Amino acid sequence: MNRKKSESLFEEAQRYIPGGVNSPVRAFKAVGGHPLFIQKAKGSRLWDVDGNEFIDYNASWGPLIFGHAHPQIVEAVKRAAENGTSFGAPTELEIEMAKKVIDCVPSIEGVRMVSSGTEATMSAIRLARGYTKRDKIVKFEGNFHGHGDSLLVKSGSGLMSLGIPDCPGVIEDLAKNTLTLPYNNGDAVVELFDKMGSEIACLIVEPIAGNMGVVPPKEGFLQTLRDVTRQHGALLIFDEVISGFRVGLGGAQKLYGITPDLTTLGKIIGGGLPVGAYGGKKEFMDHIAPVGSVYQAGTLSGNPLAMAAGLEMLNLLSAKGVYESLEAKSQRLCDGFRKNAEEAGVPAFFTRVGSMFSMFFTDEEVVDFETVSTCDLEFFKRYFNAMLEAGIYIACSQFEAGFMSAVHTEEEIEQTIEANRDALKTAKG
Ligand SMILES: *Cc1c(COP(=O)(O)O)cnc(C)c1O
């Protein structure tokens, strides 16, 4: 496969852009070589600048649950753009979006739109601290909540792939108020809250971890989080930036029947445009300015293009049978991968919730950051490159999720399972 043009563009990009990329996860650092520069994409397919074609399971890191350039989403964006790209004043579209989100997500009675998932989690935490008048927050090792200072502690894929343990620039005074615990360990949560529950403003969690690869919550884990936070007057924040509208219209909270106090959203609700949102009961949301005194603002928040794209996406997802089909296709793909691994004698642990899935190259059961860390990263590197060579584009790190879209075909899934079989053999050597 010829990738000369991507290679030369990457060299040029590195002269002008730190590391040649506008987000470090794109740099292919963990898998060697250089990133592909993308020319265009349509449906489940990507084309790079050298004209190579790929079946895409990265979906721009999650948002594109209806594939690339879906005609209805493109049309909605065009229509919106013709009427102006930003007004800095409210629009009816924002009401429609809010109503749709409130309709779908059990915990949300009021919602504020922002421009990224990072902004959503930062703002939710500020709200939790403002509401409870407490400073400390609790998060889990290997959970990623964007790059806000308070949250950039033991935070998952991007830093894991680069081997960055702690981020310089996050000041000690802030970091010391972020307490981290192992994922899926309810006892550790109970113990910590028993010790300092009265100082804790909130606990933030990915209800389905998606940023150390997919690690589903163990039975009872989320219920423990709900019980403990309620008991100690701390807010429970579900970061559903990935899982929201990915595992169902109501996200992980609906799937598992646990209602958090605040929820953060992003990725899918922007329909591929930059969006984030945070919401919850009115009791909490009324503390945000201009009603309350917790300040949070944004020049492009609720942007009409992003609202149009996001709404169209949510409407597409609301059609009958979408999630059932995603479930069936994802199961078929993962069953194929599992069979291949068994036949090739490759130790692998599989996880999947709906259309988000992982294949961990380890013989341990993966339940938290520590067990994820047992994966054979050299094996992943060889596997990744063999898949790429076969025209299958997956995330360039062991610690990321794979995503199925509604537009992947049965033939493409078969083709992917075959590529996986060969790639496992190649990687095994
Ligand atoms: C991607 C992600 C974020 C950050 O969203 P951005 O839009 O990249 O800022 C936050 N939380 C989770 C769970 C995510 O997956």
The ligand as an SDF file (V2000), in Angstrom:
LIG
                    3D

 15 15  0  0  0  0  0  0  0  0999 V2000
  -14.1720   12.1770   24.0420 C   0  0  0  0  0  0  0  0  0  0  0  0
  -14.5340   12.2360   25.4740 C   0  0  0  0  0  0  0  0  0  0  0  0
  -14.5030   13.4350   26.2030 C   0  0  0  0  0  0  0  0  0  0  0  0
  -13.9710   14.7020   25.6220 C   0  0  0  0  0  0  0  0  0  0  0  0
  -14.7380   15.1870   24.5710 O   0  0  0  0  0  0  0  0  0  0  0  0
  -14.0860   16.2320   23.5480 P   0  0  0  0  0  0  0  0  0  0  0  0
  -15.2220   16.6280   22.6610 O   0  0  0  0  0  0  0  0  0  0  0  0
  -12.9930   15.4930   22.8380 O   0  0  0  0  0  0  0  0  0  0  0  0
  -13.5640   17.3570   24.3560 O   0  0  0  0  0  0  0  0  0  0  0  0
  -14.9700   13.4220   27.5050 C   0  0  0  0  0  0  0  0  0  0  0  0
  -15.4280   12.2990   28.0790 N   0  0  0  0  0  0  0  0  0  0  0  0
  -15.4500   11.1260   27.4220 C   0  0  0  0  0  0  0  0  0  0  0  0
  -15.9900    9.9130   28.0960 C   0  0  0  0  0  0  0  0  0  0  0  0
  -14.9880   11.0530   26.1100 C   0  0  0  0  0  0  0  0  0  0  0  0
  -14.9770    9.8810   25.4720 O   0  0  0  0  0  0  0  0  0  0  0  0
  1  2  1  0
  2  3  1  0
  2 14  2  0
  3  4  1  0
  3 10  2  0
  4  5  1  0
  5  6  1  0
  6  7  2  0
  6  8  1  0
  6  9  1  0
 10 11  1  0
 11 12  2  0
 12 13  1  0
 12 14  1  0
 14 15  1  0
M  END
$$$$
